[in-house]
Amino acid sequence: MVKALRRPILLATGWLSVALGIVGIILPLLPTTPFLLVAVWAFSRSSPELAEKIRSHRLAGHYVRDWEDAGVIPTGAKLLAVVMMTATFGYLHFGVGAPAWVQITAGLTMAGAAGFVLSRPGRRTS
């Protein structure tokens, strides 16, 4: 039963991720590339042809291939991610005065995410 549902669930996950990625093109706070990475992951396990369509897309394909092949996050994307995390933390602290536990949890989570993002290469070395 579970095995029979695996492919439809992965396909649905892939298509939902593609849809969220498209919405992310329009909405600046919703990232596109992470959703496309999830879509490629789901499609690679359910429909390799669809995964390859994303990997070879003329606009988004190189970002997906760079991440999959070399773990690359472009420098501009790193800067934007860190600026957005900082702005979000500032809003939590100064804008809404969130409880201390929320600020600490969010701050630690964002610091960890920023550390990971900044530790990735900004371009391919080969």
Phi and psi restraints in degrees (value plus and minus 20) as a CYANA .aco file:
   2 VAL   PHI     -83.4   -43.4
   2 VAL   PSI     -61.1   -21.1
   3 LYS   PHI     -83.8   -43.8
   3 LYS   PSI     -55.0   -15.0
   4 ALA   PHI     -87.9   -47.9
   4 ALA   PSI     -48.6    -8.6
   5 LEU   PHI    -108.6   -68.6
   5 LEU   PSI     -33.6     6.4
   6 ARG   PHI     -78.5   -38.5
   6 ARG   PSI     -71.4   -31.4
   7 ARG   PHI     -83.1   -43.1
   7 ARG   PSI     -67.9   -27.9
   8 PRO   PHI     -81.4   -41.4
   8 PRO   PSI     -56.6   -16.6
   9 ILE   PHI     -86.8   -46.8
   9 ILE   PSI     -63.5   -23.5
  10 LEU   PHI     -84.9   -44.9
  10 LEU   PSI     -60.7   -20.7
  11 LEU   PHI     -82.7   -42.7
  11 LEU   PSI     -64.6   -24.6
  12 ALA   PHI     -82.7   -42.7
  12 ALA   PSI     -61.4   -21.4
  13 THR   PHI     -81.4   -41.4
  13 THR   PSI     -63.8   -23.8
  14 GLY   PHI     -81.1   -41.1
  14 GLY   PSI     -69.0   -29.0
  15 TRP   PHI     -87.0   -47.0
  15 TRP   PSI     -58.6   -18.6
  16 LEU   PHI     -82.3   -42.3
  16 LEU   PSI     -61.1   -21.1
  17 SER   PHI     -85.7   -45.7
  17 SER   PSI     -59.6   -19.6
  18 VAL   PHI     -82.5   -42.5
  18 VAL   PSI     -64.8   -24.8
  19 ALA   PHI     -81.4   -41.4
  19 ALA   PSI     -64.0   -24.0
  20 LEU   PHI     -85.9   -45.9
  20 LEU   PSI     -55.3   -15.3
  21 GLY   PHI     -83.8   -43.8
  21 GLY   PSI     -60.1   -20.1
  22 ILE   PHI     -85.9   -45.9
  22 ILE   PSI     -61.9   -21.9
  23 VAL   PHI     -81.0   -41.0
  23 VAL   PSI     -56.4   -16.4
  24 GLY   PHI     -84.3   -44.3
  24 GLY   PSI     -42.5    -2.5
  25 ILE   PHI     -86.1   -46.1
  25 ILE   PSI     -54.7   -14.7
  26 ILE   PHI    -108.0   -68.0
  26 ILE   PSI     -62.2   -22.2
  27 LEU   PHI    -114.0   -74.0
  27 LEU   PSI      97.9   137.9
  28 PRO   PHI     -85.3   -45.3
  28 PRO   PSI     -43.8    -3.8
  29 LEU   PHI    -107.7   -67.7
  29 LEU   PSI     -28.4    11.6
  30 LEU   PHI    -122.8   -82.8
  30 LEU   PSI      95.0   135.0
  31 PRO   PHI     -94.2   -54.2
  31 PRO   PSI     122.2   162.2
  32 THR   PHI    -107.2   -67.2
  32 THR   PSI     -71.7   -31.7
  33 THR   PHI     -78.7   -38.7
  33 THR   PSI     -63.9   -23.9
  34 PRO   PHI     -79.0   -39.0
  34 PRO   PSI     -56.9   -16.9
  35 PHE   PHI     -87.4   -47.4
  35 PHE   PSI     -57.5   -17.5
  36 LEU   PHI     -87.2   -47.2
  36 LEU   PSI     -54.3   -14.3
  37 LEU   PHI     -84.6   -44.6
  37 LEU   PSI     -61.2   -21.2
  38 VAL   PHI     -84.6   -44.6
  38 VAL   PSI     -61.4   -21.4
  39 ALA   PHI     -80.9   -40.9
  39 ALA   PSI     -65.0   -25.0
  40 VAL   PHI     -82.4   -42.4
  40 VAL   PSI     -62.3   -22.3
  41 TRP   PHI     -78.5   -38.5
  41 TRP   PSI     -70.1   -30.1
  42 ALA   PHI     -85.5   -45.5
  42 ALA   PSI     -63.8   -23.8
  43 PHE   PHI     -88.0   -48.0
  43 PHE   PSI     -53.2   -13.2
  44 SER   PHI     -84.1   -44.1
  44 SER   PSI     -42.8    -2.8
  45 ARG   PHI    -117.7   -77.7
  45 ARG   PSI     -29.0    11.0
  46 SER   PHI    -147.0  -107.0
  46 SER   PSI     -51.9   -11.9
  47 SER   PHI    -173.4  -133.4
  47 SER   PSI      65.2   105.2
  48 PRO   PHI     -75.3   -35.3
  48 PRO   PSI     -48.0    -8.0
  49 GLU   PHI     -84.1   -44.1
  49 GLU   PSI     -62.0   -22.0
  50 LEU   PHI     -87.6   -47.6
  50 LEU   PSI     -58.7   -18.7
  51 ALA   PHI     -80.4   -40.4
  51 ALA   PSI     -62.7   -22.7
  52 GLU   PHI     -88.0   -48.0
  52 GLU   PSI     -51.5   -11.5
  53 LYS   PHI     -80.7   -40.7
  53 LYS   PSI     -61.4   -21.4
  54 ILE   PHI     -89.6   -49.6
  54 ILE   PSI     -66.0   -26.0
  55 ARG   PHI     -79.8   -39.8
  55 ARG   PSI     -48.7    -8.7
  56 SER   PHI    -123.6   -83.6
  56 SER   PSI     -11.6    28.4
  57 HIS   PHI     -80.7   -40.7
  57 HIS   PSI     118.8   158.8
  58 ARG   PHI     -88.4   -48.4
  58 ARG   PSI     -47.7    -7.7
  59 LEU   PHI    -118.5   -78.5
  59 LEU   PSI     -66.1   -26.1
  60 ALA   PHI    -117.6   -77.6
  60 ALA   PSI     -37.9     2.1
  61 GLY   PHI     -77.7   -37.7
  61 GLY   PSI     -60.5   -20.5
  62 HIS   PHI     -88.4   -48.4
  62 HIS   PSI     -52.2   -12.2
  63 TYR   PHI     -85.9   -45.9
  63 TYR   PSI     -62.7   -22.7
  64 VAL   PHI     -85.4   -45.4
  64 VAL   PSI     -66.4   -26.4
  65 ARG   PHI     -83.3   -43.3
  65 ARG   PSI     -62.4   -22.4
  66 ASP   PHI     -79.1   -39.1
  66 ASP   PSI     -62.1   -22.1
  67 TRP   PHI     -88.1   -48.1
  67 TRP   PSI     -69.0   -29.0
  68 GLU   PHI     -83.9   -43.9
  68 GLU   PSI     -60.7   -20.7
  69 ASP   PHI    -103.3   -63.3
  69 ASP   PSI     -55.5   -15.5
  70 ALA   PHI    -156.4  -116.4
  70 ALA   PSI     -16.1    23.9
  71 GLY   PHI      45.9    85.9
  71 GLY   PSI      10.6    50.6
  72 VAL   PHI    -106.4   -66.4
  72 VAL   PSI     113.2   153.2
  73 ILE   PHI    -140.5  -100.5
  73 ILE   PSI      98.1   138.1
  74 PRO   PHI     -76.3   -36.3
  74 PRO   PSI     125.9   165.9
  75 THR   PHI     -76.1   -36.1
  75 THR   PSI     -61.4   -21.4
  76 GLY   PHI     -82.0   -42.0
  76 GLY   PSI     -58.8   -18.8
  77 ALA   PHI     -88.4   -48.4
  77 ALA   PSI     -56.5   -16.5
  78 LYS   PHI     -82.1   -42.1
  78 LYS   PSI     -68.0   -28.0
  79 LEU   PHI     -79.9   -39.9
  79 LEU   PSI     -66.5   -26.5
  80 LEU   PHI     -81.3   -41.3
  80 LEU   PSI     -62.9   -22.9
  81 ALA   PHI     -81.6   -41.6
  81 ALA   PSI     -65.8   -25.8
  82 VAL   PHI     -87.7   -47.7
  82 VAL   PSI     -60.6   -20.6
  83 VAL   PHI     -82.6   -42.6
  83 VAL   PSI     -63.5   -23.5
  84 MET   PHI     -86.6   -46.6
  84 MET   PSI     -58.9   -18.9
  85 MET   PHI     -84.9   -44.9
  85 MET   PSI     -61.4   -21.4
  86 THR   PHI     -83.9   -43.9
  86 THR   PSI     -63.8   -23.8
  87 ALA   PHI     -83.2   -43.2
  87 ALA   PSI     -60.3   -20.3
  88 THR   PHI     -84.2   -44.2
  88 THR   PSI     -62.8   -22.8
  89 PHE   PHI     -84.4   -44.4
  89 PHE   PSI     -62.4   -22.4
  90 GLY   PHI     -79.6   -39.6
  90 GLY   PSI     -59.4   -19.4
  91 TYR   PHI     -85.7   -45.7
  91 TYR   PSI     -61.6   -21.6
  92 LEU   PHI     -81.0   -41.0
  92 LEU   PSI     -60.3   -20.3
  93 HIS   PHI     -99.0   -59.0
  93 HIS   PSI     -74.2   -34.2
  94 PHE   PHI    -111.8   -71.8
  94 PHE   PSI     -53.3   -13.3
  95 GLY   PHI     -98.7   -58.7
  95 GLY   PSI     -69.2   -29.2
  96 VAL   PHI    -133.4   -93.4
  96 VAL   PSI     -27.5    12.5
  97 GLY   PHI      36.7    76.7
  97 GLY   PSI      29.9    69.9
  98 ALA   PHI     -78.8   -38.8
  98 ALA   PSI     132.7   172.7
  99 PRO   PHI     -76.1   -36.1
  99 PRO   PSI     133.4   173.4
 100 ALA   PHI     -76.1   -36.1
 100 ALA   PSI     -62.0   -22.0
 101 TRP   PHI     -83.5   -43.5
 101 TRP   PSI     -54.7   -14.7
 102 VAL   PHI     -88.3   -48.3
 102 VAL   PSI     -64.7   -24.7
 103 GLN   PHI     -82.9   -42.9
 103 GLN   PSI     -63.0   -23.0
 104 ILE   PHI     -85.6   -45.6
 104 ILE   PSI     -67.2   -27.2
 105 THR   PHI     -81.9   -41.9
 105 THR   PSI     -68.1   -28.1
 106 ALA   PHI     -84.3   -44.3
 106 ALA   PSI     -62.8   -22.8
 107 GLY   PHI     -81.9   -41.9
 107 GLY   PSI     -64.3   -24.3
 108 LEU   PHI     -86.9   -46.9
 108 LEU   PSI     -60.9   -20.9
 109 THR   PHI     -83.3   -43.3
 109 THR   PSI     -66.9   -26.9
 110 MET   PHI     -87.5   -47.5
 110 MET   PSI     -56.0   -16.0
 111 ALA   PHI     -84.3   -44.3
 111 ALA   PSI     -61.6   -21.6
 112 GLY   PHI     -83.8   -43.8
 112 GLY   PSI     -63.8   -23.8
 113 ALA   PHI     -83.7   -43.7
 113 ALA   PSI     -62.9   -22.9
 114 ALA   PHI     -83.3   -43.3
 114 ALA   PSI     -61.1   -21.1
 115 GLY   PHI     -80.5   -40.5
 115 GLY   PSI     -62.2   -22.2
 116 PHE   PHI     -84.6   -44.6
 116 PHE   PSI     -69.1   -29.1
 117 VAL   PHI     -78.6   -38.6
 117 VAL   PSI     -65.6   -25.6
 118 LEU   PHI     -90.0   -50.0
 118 LEU   PSI     -42.6    -2.6
 119 SER   PHI     -99.8   -59.8
 119 SER   PSI     -33.7     6.3
 120 ARG   PHI     -98.3   -58.3
 120 ARG   PSI     128.8   168.8
 121 PRO   PHI     -84.1   -44.1
 121 PRO   PSI     128.9   168.9
 122 GLY   PHI    -109.0   -69.0
 122 GLY   PSI     -35.5     4.5
 123 ARG   PHI    -178.9  -138.9
 123 ARG   PSI     144.5   184.5
 124 ARG   PHI     -87.3   -47.3
 124 ARG   PSI     123.9   163.9
 125 THR   PHI    -113.7   -73.7
 125 THR   PSI     -36.1     3.9
